[in-house]
Amino acid sequence: MSNAETTPGAGKLVRDRIPEVIRNDGADPVTYIAGPDEYRARLREKLREEVAEFLEADDVSAPGELADVAEVLLALAADLGINREQLEAIRVAKASERGGVAGRIVWTGNR
């Protein structure tokens, strides 16, 4: 195993049960628990990763990829001390003030 795979700071944030899945496949995963600052940075990195996967997904795999994005969004909210209900209240308040995006409006500038 390379040094990069065992050095704290290397690797990537994975779902909590991934080490178990790896063990069930016969391998021995090397993991550690990220501290608060690293966790927040890795969540942001994970969001970029999951959004990129969603953007590349076809219509069949898009729902699963979108669920991955939602998982990371909820973890980011929790890391900021915001639960799902509070996040939804913030979303609703912003939608009430500025609207949502369901109207499919595309802005092209001002005259």
C-alpha angles and dihedrals in degrees: 000000000000123000090243090062094055102035116100108249094038124098129036140275111267136183114278096253097047093096088054091050090050091050090049088054089057100257130116110234120211110216143156135188114256119230120238098270094044091046092055091048092047091049089056090048090048091051090055090049095049094045090051090051090049092050090052094045125107121229092270097054097031096088092055092046090048089052088054089053090050091050091055093043091054091047090051090050091049090049088055090050094255121128125209093265093050091048090051090049090053090048092049092048091051091047090050091051101039105011130242130268100253090100090072091225114169117198116210100178138276133296 
